[in-house]
Amino acid sequence: MRTLVKELVGKIGKHVTVEGWVHSRRDHGGLIFIDVRDHTGVAQLVINPQQGDTFTRAGELRDEYVISAEGEVKERDAELKNDKIETGSLELVVSSLTILNRSEALPIQPFSDAQANEELRLKYRYLDLRRPKMQHMLMKRAEMYRRIRAFMDEHEFMEVATPILASSSPEGARDFLIPSRVHEGKFYALPQAPQQFKQLLMVGGVSRYYQLAACFRDEDPRADRLYGEFYQLDLEMSFVEDGETVRAMTEPLIKQLATDFAGKRLMSEDIPRIPYSEAMDTYGSDKPDLRFEMKLVDLSDIFKDSEFSVFKKAVDAGGVVKAICVNGAAGLSRSQIDSFTEIARSEGAGGLAYIAYENNEVKSPIAKFMNETELAELKNRMGANDGDTIFFAADTRKTANKVLGRLRSEFGDHFGLKDPNVVALAWIIDFPFYEFDDKAGKMDFGHNPFSMPKGGLEVLENTEDKLSIVADQYDMVMNGYEICSGGVRNHNPEVLYKVFGLLGYDAAYVESRFGAMLSAFKFGAPPHAGCAYGVDRLFMELMGESNIREIVAFPKNGSGIDVMMNSPSTVDSSQLKELGL
C-alpha cells in the first residue's frame, strides 16, 4: 500500500512504500539523497552504495522522474533535521527503487522563484499545476465546494442538474450556438444561466433548488472574468415574494466562507442594503468597495453662481458639480496627477479639476476663480484637512458619478486603502427595471426580463416615467466585485407580456422565446425568488488573487484561446457537411 508523504510522520521504524516525483537529487560522499514529492509534501530518501542495483538506479534519476521507493522510516540525526518542512525530522532509507516513468527536461520550471510567462504556463498547464500555489488553489476550491454543499444540504436545498443543451435566451450576453445535425438549420445554445429551468423546477414542485452550475457566455475575458465558461452557485426558493428572504438565507454562507474558510475579517456583521440610486450617487458604482469611505459629495448648490465657468455651465445645463476628498493626496506629483486625469478622461470627463491643501495653503489652478465663501464652504462640506486634495467632476449626474467612481477605486489602490485581510459586503437593491440604451436610441431591460417589478402590473400600467420603475432585484458586492445577482421572479404571464409589451414586443414574440415558461405559469406557478453567486470571482477575492486564471485548473488565455488544447480549432469539412454548414 502506498504511504503518502504527510503520513510518514509518526511512522519511525516502519517499512513503507512512497510514490511520487523526484523533486531533486544530490550525491554526497557515496550516498545519494532524493527528495520525493507527492501532493501532500516532500520527503528525503537515502540510498547507499551497498544497495547495488537500487543505488545504480538512483544514479539514473533526474528531476520529475516518477518513482516508487520502499524502505524503513528513520529519524534523522539531530544536526541534519530540517525544520522548514513537515517531514524534516525523518528520512526513508531505501531498500528497493522502481522507476515508474521518466521525464524529459521541463519546458517550464514550476518550482522556480522566477516563473515563465502566463502564455507558456498555460500551454503546459499540466506542468504548471504542479506548482505549489496551484495545488493549494485546487485543494481550497474543493474545500469551498464541500462547504457550500454542506450549507445547502443543511438548509434543505435539493441539488438538481439542468440541461447544457438549451435554447437561446436573452440573458444580456452573446450565446454559444451549437448546430443541430438531426434538425438541420436549427441551433441549440449553451445556457448563459439555468434561469428558465430553475423557475420551471419551482412550478414542478421543487421547494428549494441549487446546483454548482456551468454557465457559458461569449463575453470578452478580463482579469476578473473567465472567457466562455464559468461556475455559479445557482439557487431558487418557492413561495417567496420578498428578496429579503433570499438575502437573509444566503448571507450566512458568505460570512462563513469569508471568515472560517478564508480567514478574513468582516468589515461589519451587519450587511447594508443600499438602493442602486444611492450607491451610484454616493460611490459612483453599483459595486462599491466599502473598505474605505471617500464618498461622492454634491457641491452644485455651492457653485451654481460660480465664476468658474466649467462649474456654472454644468449646473445651468441641469448637471452637477461633485467631488471626492482624498486624504494625503496633496503629495501627488505632477505626473501622477496627469495619470489620474487620463483615467478621468477615459470615463468621459473633459479634464480633472482639483484643489490641494498643503502647508495650510490652497494650491490649485482653479482656486483663483473661487471667492472666500465658496472656498470655506467647500472645505467644510468635504471635511478636508491639510495634506488632502479634493477632485471634482462637473457634468451630467451620470457622467460625474462614473468619473468619480472610477477615480475613487483608483485612489483606493494607489493609497493602499483596500485591506486584503478585510471583507466588506453589501447588498445593492432596487435596480432600475428599464434603462435607456443610448446606442440603440430606445428603452431596454436594465437587468433581465424575469424579475418582478416592484408593484407588479399596477406599476407597469400606471407609471408615466417607465425608467423610474424598479425591480425587486439585488446584487451582493464584495470588496468592489459583484459576486451575486438575484431577484424575485415574474411568475405571472400577464405581467410578463406587459414588461415586453412596453418595449414594443408583441405576445407572439414572447411566446416564441419563452413558450415553456409561459405555459408553465398558467398551471399554478408559486411565487419564487433566487440568486446566483459567481463562485470563480468569489473564490478569487477570498484567496486574495487578482488574476482569475490563477484559480481554475484549465483556463483560456486573455484572448479566449486554450493554448494547451489548441482550441478553438478548425474542423473537417465532412463534419461541417454533416451539420448542414
Secondary structure, 3 states (H helix, E strand, C coil): CECCHHHHCCCCCCEEEEEEEEEEEEEECCEEEEEEEECCEEEEEEECHHHCHHHHHHHHCCCCCEEEEEEEEEECCHHHCCCCCCCCCEEEEEEEEEEEECCCCCCCCCCCCCCCCHHHHHHCHHHHCCCHHHHHHHHHHHHHHHHHHHHHHHCCCEECCCCCCECCCCCCCCCCEEECCCCCCCEEECCCCCHHHHHHHHHCCCCEEEEEEEEEECCCCECCECCEEEEEEEEEEECCCCHHHHHHHHHHHHHHHHHHHCCCEECCCCCCEEEHHHHHHHHCCCCCCCCCCCCCEECHHHHCCCCCHHHHHHHHCCCEEEEEEECCHHHCCHHHHHHHHHHHHHCCCCCCCEEEEECCEEECCCHHHCCHHHHHHHHHHHCCCCCCEEEEEEECHHHHHHHHHHHHHHHHHHCCCCCCCEECEEEEECCECEEEECCCCEEEECCCCCECECCHHHHHHHCCCHHHCEECEEEEEECCEEEEEEEEECCCHHHHHHHHHCCCCCHHHHHHHHHHHHHHHCCCCCCEEEEEEEHHHHHHHHCCCCCHHHCCCCCCCCCCCECCCCECCCCCHHHHHHCCC
